[in-house]
Amino acid sequence: MENKLKPSIRINNPKELGRFICKERKILKLTQKEISEFTDVGRKFVLEVEKGKTTAQIGKIFEVLNGLGLELHLIKRGDS
């Protein structure tokens, strides 16, 4: 069985995370309202995360990521 690496992207700040989340949501053809309904976070929260809000609650961010089918992986700098 071949071990294929899944594509990844480096996120350096909240704005980049927000842009990535917005892009993935649009690829899935979902509205902010739809994401908020099935992740149990408010539509306003989704909007703020997509704009790069620096004080967004990490637990709710994980709800949005999970709702979009995304995982968060951390790699120590220099270990790539």
RAZI-V180763 format. One line per field, one symbol per residue. phi: phi as a letter, one per 40 degrees, with the letter a starting at -180 (. if undefined). psi: psi as a letter, one per 40 degrees, with the letter a starting at -180 (. if undefined). burial: # if it has 16 or more other ideal C-beta (glycine too) atoms within 10 Angstrom, else .. Layout:
# RAZI-V180763
phi = ???
psi = ???
burial = ???
This chain:
# RAZI-V180763
phi = .ccccccbbcbbadccccccccccccdcfbccccccccbgbccccddccccgdcbcccccccdcdcccgbbbbbbcdgbc
psi = hhhhhiiiihheiddddddddddddddefiiddddddeefiiddddddddefhefihddddddddddefiihhhhhhee.
burial = .............#..##.###.##....#.#..##..#.#...##.###.##..#...##.###.##............
